[in-house]
Amino acid sequence: MTHQAVIVGAGFGGMGAAIQLKRLGIDDFVVLEREDDLGGTWHVNRYPGLAVDIASVTYSYSFEPNPWWSHWYARGPELKQYAVHVADRYDLRRHMRFGQVVEGATWDEAAQEWEVRVAGAEPVRGRYLITATGFLSQPRMPDIKGVHDFAGTVLHTARWDEAADLDGKRVAVIGTGATAVQLIPELARRAAHLTVFQRTPIWVTPKMDREMPRAVQRLFARVPATQRAARKVNTSVLELVMVAAVLHYRQWNLLNRGAAAIAKRHLARQVADPELRARLTPDYSFGCKRPTFSNDYYPAFTEPHVDLETSSIQRITPTGIVTADGRETEVDVLVLATGFDMWDANFPAISVVGRGGKDLGAWWRATRFQAYQGIAVPGFPNFLSLASPYSYSGLSYFTTIEGQMKHMDRLLSEVARRGASSFEVRDPANEEFLGWVTERLEDSVFSLGQCATARSYYFNQHGEAALLRPSSTINTHREAASFPVDDYEYA
């Protein structure tokens, strides 16, 4: 049996794609998910302190608002509940198959369809293949000698064990990215002693977070236009920070410096010790690495039982961590907040082989990471990759998702209008788009700022910041709804 479409991933990206297929009248599709339930990152991630770092009114589908968020920045379990609500509201669950570990997909030229290989099961075939595996789905283990020798409890933030005993323990955290910023204050409240091993400081600005007043919830529910207005205001602020201060750094470097100044004032207000403050201050430009928001991250380091360790790690022993100066910190629990393997394992997250045996991952790494409009790749017919180079728009992931839904609408509507069975983006269109994003990124902080010490996942093996689309949300959505349909070949 051949389905009209196979979607890989049942997170918000995959659900958005499924909703769009239904809008187009396509109901014969299957969603393959490796986990035991839907929700993507909000199902997998369960570490203490998990929350969105984008205001809830923006971090949600614009067409399915939730007026009942408990806080301005929703906690992780609420996002999981929201994902369940969306799946039920749009009748998506009957399309989903859980516990399906997709090993790869290959284009069958003779049959003009995709064969998707699933571990321990029969292959699944589909006319269209849509990968929605997310940008951060493949956890990274640190490349540190002895990491597998530690005899105590080891926890990775992406595979958290809620039953792990942290109370009264000596805990070490490796990493100080956005996840660690949420986690460290929670660990500080429970551990007898906490040591944070920091390689690169992170820019942290104040988080305007508080409980959502009941009156505001009722107002959003009764007058949806008010929630839409709040969404627009919040999105505009995010656009100002990301698009102007980061992507238009050449023209708006004063705004970038202003954002850095806000972060430094936030640090100065919360940390009085000048030596500690210096170690927590980044030496790279604001935006080179993903910044974040928190009101309790910096204060955690002022607690007497919390140490910040900035010496490099030499090795991990069965009982602790040895730094380059020979000192060993003995710990009971080792927490790895070491992020995700984006450019080596996540782009793409599965093996994808297109026309003529063209391997997507190998091609990206041998040439350049690229995708037309951040969604289609030449040589891969009937294939849409939602987590692709230059696809992330704005700061809220839902901005990206909804832009791609518009692209799907325009593209697949044209396929139906022509009575075609396949589509494939043309090489010239892809090259033109790649040239466009490359030129625009020359104005960004990634090209003009001081990013050498950031160690940012924004940069790939080629030294290119190939994740963010260098345009505004308005421009992204306009192009998604108006790109030249002749940029694709149809057959």
Summary of the structure (lengths in Angstrom):
residues: 491
radius of gyration: 22.9
end to end distance: 21.7
largest distance: 69.4
contacts: 1660
relative contact order: 0.15
helix: 37%
strand: 20%
